[in-house]
Amino acid sequence: PGQRAKAGSETRVGPGMGEAAEAELKEHLAKNGVTARAFGVTGIPRDEAAARPIFEWAKRMGISILNTESDDAIDTIEKLSKEYDLYVGFHNHPSNPGNPNYKVWDPKYIATLVKGRDRRVGACADTGHWVRSGIKPMDALRVLRGRVVSAHLKDLNVFARNGYDVPWGTGVSEMRAVILELRRQGFTGHASVEYERNWDRSLPEVAQCIGFARGILGG
């Protein structure tokens, strides 16, 4: 959300970008053989009328997953996810001791939040932010068993708030076990290589992450 639609443009990607910009973005994606799968992390209002444009835009763009931290909007999210047949994953950033109202970092809270809800509403598992919160990703995945609908996969160098991304399999996140656990749970959502280091020259490391996953999954 909020990225420039193209270089030099003030138009930002999202529900308010306008029909012309939407069409141009769709054309650009198609030309390069790319399919937009997920959007977020984005706020989703509790008010249904205010939330509906996000779901409508995602549907028009062919996006199948919205990732959010708007836990207060759970009832609206469930209703609209069923109506538009879109998945919504509750994403976790690191714990924030200064803000006790921020609860979505805790997989136990998310498991309780989505319990009994429609299958399209679940967790967006951010393994790196779990590590930054002192949580082992495997422990979190077991808590959320069967309710992970999308994933932001990161491997960090250390268990620390200031830990940084390293290629999968070279850090502390137990990425081999994480990938196999997701498969064991029957995960069918989309997993992002969210590599937030070496921004301007990260492609070789992103490719290394994909190669690591292919080596485990055999494809």
C-alpha positions as CSV (number, residue, x, y, z in Angstrom):
1,P,0.0,0.0,0.0
2,G,1.1,3.5,-0.8
3,Q,3.9,2.6,-3.3
4,R,4.2,4.8,-6.4
5,A,2.3,3.4,-9.3
6,K,5.3,4.2,-11.5
7,A,8.4,6.3,-11.4
8,G,7.7,10.0,-11.2
9,S,4.0,9.5,-10.4
10,E,2.2,10.7,-7.3
11,T,-0.4,8.0,-7.8
12,R,-0.2,5.5,-5.1
13,V,-1.1,1.8,-5.4
14,G,-4.4,1.1,-3.6
15,P,-8.2,1.4,-3.8
16,G,-8.0,5.2,-4.5
17,M,-5.6,5.0,-7.5
18,G,-8.3,5.5,-10.1
19,E,-9.5,3.5,-13.1
20,A,-6.8,4.7,-15.6
21,A,-4.0,3.8,-13.2
22,E,-5.5,0.4,-12.4
23,A,-5.7,-0.4,-16.1
24,E,-2.1,0.7,-16.6
25,L,-0.9,-1.4,-13.6
26,K,-2.8,-4.5,-14.9
27,E,-1.3,-4.0,-18.3
28,H,2.2,-3.7,-16.9
29,L,1.9,-6.8,-14.7
30,A,0.5,-8.8,-17.7
31,K,3.3,-7.7,-20.0
32,N,5.9,-8.9,-17.5
33,G,4.1,-12.2,-16.7
34,V,3.4,-11.2,-13.1
35,T,0.2,-11.8,-11.1
36,A,-0.6,-9.7,-8.1
37,R,-1.6,-12.1,-5.3
38,A,-1.6,-10.2,-2.0
39,F,-2.1,-6.6,-0.8
40,G,-1.0,-5.3,2.6
41,V,-0.3,-4.8,5.3
42,T,-3.4,-2.5,5.1
43,G,-5.9,-1.1,7.5
44,I,-9.5,-2.3,7.1
45,P,-12.1,-0.1,8.8
46,R,-14.8,-1.6,11.1
47,D,-17.4,0.4,9.1
48,E,-18.6,-1.8,6.3
49,A,-19.1,1.0,3.8
50,A,-15.6,2.3,4.4
51,A,-14.1,-1.2,4.2
52,R,-15.9,-2.3,1.0
53,P,-13.8,-0.3,-1.5
54,I,-10.7,-2.3,-0.4
55,F,-12.3,-5.6,-1.2
56,E,-13.8,-4.3,-4.4
57,W,-10.5,-3.0,-5.6
58,A,-8.7,-6.2,-4.7
59,K,-11.3,-8.2,-6.6
60,R,-10.8,-6.0,-9.7
61,M,-7.1,-6.4,-9.5
62,G,-7.2,-10.2,-9.2
63,I,-5.7,-10.1,-5.7
64,S,-6.8,-13.0,-3.6
65,I,-5.3,-12.1,-0.2
66,L,-5.5,-9.0,2.0
67,N,-3.1,-8.8,4.9
68,T,-4.1,-6.5,7.9
69,E,-3.7,-5.9,11.6
70,S,-7.2,-4.4,12.0
71,D,-8.3,-7.0,14.6
72,D,-11.1,-4.6,15.8
73,A,-12.7,-5.1,12.4
74,I,-12.9,-8.9,12.6
75,D,-16.7,-9.0,12.1
76,T,-16.6,-6.8,9.0
77,I,-13.7,-8.6,7.6
78,E,-15.4,-12.0,8.0
79,K,-18.5,-10.7,6.3
80,L,-16.7,-9.2,3.3
81,S,-14.2,-12.0,2.9
82,K,-17.2,-14.4,2.4
83,E,-19.0,-12.0,0.1
84,Y,-16.0,-11.3,-2.1
85,D,-14.4,-14.7,-1.7
86,L,-11.1,-13.2,-0.6
87,Y,-8.7,-14.4,2.1
88,V,-7.7,-12.1,4.9
89,G,-4.6,-12.8,7.0
90,F,-3.9,-11.1,10.4
91,H,-0.3,-10.0,10.2
92,N,2.2,-9.7,13.1
93,H,4.8,-7.1,13.6
94,P,7.1,-7.3,16.7
95,S,5.6,-7.0,20.2
96,N,5.5,-3.5,21.5
97,P,5.8,-3.3,25.3
98,G,4.9,0.4,25.1
99,N,1.5,-0.4,23.6
100,P,-0.4,-3.1,25.5
101,N,-3.3,-2.7,23.0
102,Y,-1.1,-4.1,20.2
103,K,-1.9,-7.8,20.5
104,V,-1.6,-9.3,17.0
105,W,2.1,-10.1,17.5
106,D,1.0,-13.0,19.7
107,P,0.0,-16.2,17.8
108,K,-2.1,-17.3,20.7
109,Y,-4.2,-14.1,20.4
110,I,-4.6,-14.6,16.7
111,A,-5.6,-18.2,17.1
112,T,-8.3,-17.0,19.6
113,L,-9.4,-14.2,17.3
114,V,-10.0,-16.4,14.2
115,K,-11.3,-19.5,16.1
116,G,-14.7,-20.5,14.6
117,R,-14.5,-17.9,11.9
118,D,-14.8,-18.5,8.2
119,R,-11.9,-20.5,6.7
120,R,-10.9,-17.5,4.6
121,V,-10.0,-15.5,7.7
122,G,-6.7,-16.5,9.4
123,A,-3.1,-15.6,10.1
124,C,-0.5,-13.9,7.9
125,A,2.5,-15.6,9.4
126,D,5.6,-13.3,9.6
127,T,8.4,-15.5,10.8
128,G,10.9,-12.7,11.1
129,H,8.7,-10.6,13.4
130,W,8.0,-13.6,15.5
131,V,11.8,-14.0,16.0
132,R,12.0,-10.3,16.9
133,S,9.3,-11.0,19.5
134,G,11.3,-13.8,21.0
135,I,8.9,-16.5,19.5
136,K,10.2,-19.5,17.6
137,P,8.3,-19.7,14.3
138,M,7.7,-23.4,14.7
139,D,6.0,-22.9,18.0
140,A,3.8,-20.2,16.5
141,L,2.9,-22.3,13.5
142,R,1.8,-25.1,15.8
143,V,-0.4,-22.7,17.8
144,L,-2.0,-21.5,14.5
145,R,-2.3,-25.0,13.0
146,G,-4.6,-24.9,10.0
147,R,-5.4,-21.2,10.2
148,V,-2.4,-19.8,8.3
149,V,-3.7,-18.3,5.0
150,S,-0.6,-16.3,3.9
151,A,3.0,-15.9,5.0
152,H,5.8,-13.4,5.0
153,L,8.8,-15.7,5.3
154,K,12.0,-14.3,6.7
155,D,15.1,-15.9,8.2
156,L,16.9,-13.7,10.7
157,N,20.5,-13.8,11.8
158,V,19.7,-13.7,15.6
159,F,16.8,-13.8,18.0
160,A,16.7,-10.1,18.6
161,R,14.6,-7.1,17.9
162,N,17.3,-5.7,15.6
163,G,17.9,-9.0,13.8
164,Y,18.3,-8.7,10.1
165,D,17.3,-10.8,7.1
166,V,19.7,-13.5,5.8
167,P,19.1,-16.1,3.0
168,W,16.7,-18.8,4.1
169,G,18.5,-21.7,5.9
170,T,21.4,-19.6,7.1
171,G,19.7,-18.0,10.2
172,V,17.8,-18.9,13.3
173,S,14.3,-19.2,12.0
174,E,14.4,-23.0,11.2
175,M,13.2,-22.3,7.7
176,R,13.5,-25.9,6.5
177,A,11.2,-27.0,9.4
178,V,8.9,-24.0,8.8
179,I,8.4,-24.9,5.1
180,L,7.8,-28.6,5.9
181,E,5.4,-27.7,8.7
182,L,3.4,-25.4,6.3
183,R,3.2,-28.3,3.8
184,R,2.2,-30.7,6.6
185,Q,-0.6,-28.4,7.7
186,G,-2.0,-28.3,4.1
187,F,-1.1,-24.6,3.6
188,T,-2.3,-23.5,0.1
189,G,-1.9,-19.7,0.5
190,H,0.8,-17.5,-0.9
191,A,4.2,-17.1,0.8
192,S,6.2,-14.0,0.2
193,V,10.0,-13.8,0.2
194,E,10.0,-10.6,2.3
195,Y,13.7,-9.7,2.2
196,E,14.2,-6.3,4.0
197,R,17.9,-5.9,3.6
198,N,20.3,-4.9,0.8
199,W,17.2,-3.3,-0.8
200,D,18.9,-2.2,-4.0
201,R,20.9,-5.4,-4.6
202,S,18.9,-8.2,-2.9
203,L,17.9,-10.2,-6.0
204,P,20.7,-12.8,-5.6
205,E,19.7,-13.4,-1.9
206,V,16.0,-13.6,-2.8
207,A,16.9,-16.1,-5.5
208,Q,18.8,-18.1,-2.9
209,C,15.7,-18.2,-0.7
210,I,13.6,-19.5,-3.6
211,G,16.2,-22.1,-4.4
212,F,16.3,-23.2,-0.8
213,A,12.5,-23.7,-0.9
214,R,12.6,-25.6,-4.2
215,G,15.3,-27.8,-2.8
216,I,13.0,-28.8,0.0
217,L,9.8,-29.1,-1.9
218,G,11.3,-30.6,-5.0
219,G,10.0,-28.1,-7.6
